[in-house]
Amino acid sequence: MMPLNRWLEFALDDLDSAEIMMREGKYNNVCYFSHQAAEKGLKGFLENNRVNPPRIHDLVELLKLCKNLIEGFEQFLPQARTLNQFYIPTRYPVAPPGAAPEGMPSRPLAEKALNYAKEIVEYCRVNLI
């Protein structure tokens, strides 16, 4: 198996951080780190396929780029849309009201975000070429 690239290493670190935040009940941070893990996983996949990852945070757009290389990425569009909602509202208290539909994330939403990120990162990891 090919060694992980730096993007994937950072994605795994972000998943670890999300797990720690889950244990501490910091659900907004779980969601943020989950988004970051998915973003870095996707960028790692792109880089491994000789595509320079764009400097964006939109997981749907990153998935579209990955889908150009492997059709299977399309299955993660619903997860990417869910994770996208967490990028700004979980980091800044002045985010526009309603930016996250339920306000600050609950434990169930944080668990969903973490599971989605794990699915995306793992798919990126096993599809490295």
MORAJO-V185038 format. One record per residue. N is the residue number from 1. RES is the residue in one small letter. SS is DSSP state (H for helix, E for strand, - for the rest). OMEGA is omega in radians with two decimals (none if undefined). Layout:
# MORAJO-V185038
n & res & ss & omega
N & RES & SS & OMEGA
N & RES & SS & OMEGA
This chain:
# MORAJO-V185038
n & res & ss & omega
1 & m & - & -3.13
2 & m & - & 3.08
3 & p & - & -3.13
4 & l & - & 3.02
5 & n & - & -3.06
6 & r & H & 3.12
7 & w & H & -3.11
8 & l & H & 3.07
9 & e & H & 3.12
10 & f & H & 3.10
11 & a & H & 3.12
12 & l & H & 3.06
13 & d & H & 3.12
14 & d & H & 3.06
15 & l & H & 3.07
16 & d & H & 3.12
17 & s & H & 3.11
18 & a & H & 3.11
19 & e & H & 3.11
20 & i & H & 3.13
21 & m & H & 3.09
22 & m & H & 3.12
23 & r & H & -3.12
24 & e & H & 3.12
25 & g & - & 3.13
26 & k & - & -2.94
27 & y & H & 3.07
28 & n & H & 3.11
29 & n & H & 3.05
30 & v & H & -3.11
31 & c & H & 3.12
32 & y & H & -3.12
33 & f & H & 3.08
34 & s & H & 3.07
35 & h & H & -3.11
36 & q & H & 3.13
37 & a & H & 3.14
38 & a & H & 3.13
39 & e & H & -3.10
40 & k & H & 3.06
41 & g & H & 3.13
42 & l & H & 3.12
43 & k & H & 3.07
44 & g & H & 3.09
45 & f & H & 3.14
46 & l & H & -3.11
47 & e & H & 3.13
48 & n & H & 3.12
49 & n & - & 3.06
50 & r & - & 3.03
51 & v & - & 3.12
52 & n & - & -3.10
53 & p & - & 3.12
54 & p & - & 3.13
55 & r & - & 3.11
56 & i & - & 3.13
57 & h & - & -3.09
58 & d & - & -3.08
59 & l & H & 3.12
60 & v & H & 3.12
61 & e & H & 3.10
62 & l & H & 3.09
63 & l & H & 3.12
64 & k & H & 3.10
65 & l & H & 3.12
66 & c & H & -3.13
67 & k & H & 3.07
68 & n & - & -3.13
69 & l & - & 3.12
70 & i & - & -3.10
71 & e & H & -3.06
72 & g & H & -3.14
73 & f & H & -3.12
74 & e & H & -3.11
75 & q & H & -3.08
76 & f & H & -3.14
77 & l & H & 3.11
78 & p & H & 3.12
79 & q & H & 3.14
80 & a & H & 3.11
81 & r & H & 3.11
82 & t & H & -3.11
83 & l & H & -3.14
84 & n & H & -3.08
85 & q & - & -3.04
86 & f & - & -2.99
87 & y & - & -3.09
88 & i & - & -3.05
89 & p & - & -3.13
90 & t & - & -3.10
91 & r & - & -2.99
92 & y & - & -3.12
93 & p & - & -3.13
94 & v & - & 3.10
95 & a & - & -3.12
96 & p & - & 3.11
97 & p & - & 3.11
98 & g & - & -3.14
99 & a & - & 2.98
100 & a & - & -2.98
101 & p & - & -3.10
102 & e & - & -3.04
103 & g & - & 3.10
104 & m & - & -3.04
105 & p & - & 3.03
106 & s & - & 3.09
107 & r & H & 3.14
108 & p & H & 3.12
109 & l & H & 3.10
110 & a & H & 3.10
111 & e & H & 3.11
112 & k & H & -3.14
113 & a & H & -3.13
114 & l & H & 3.12
115 & n & H & 3.10
116 & y & H & -3.13
117 & a & H & 3.12
118 & k & H & 3.13
119 & e & H & -3.10
120 & i & H & -3.12
121 & v & H & -3.14
122 & e & H & 3.11
123 & y & H & 3.09
124 & c & H & -3.09
125 & r & H & -3.07
126 & v & H & -3.14
127 & n & - & 3.05
128 & l & - & 3.09
129 & i & - & none
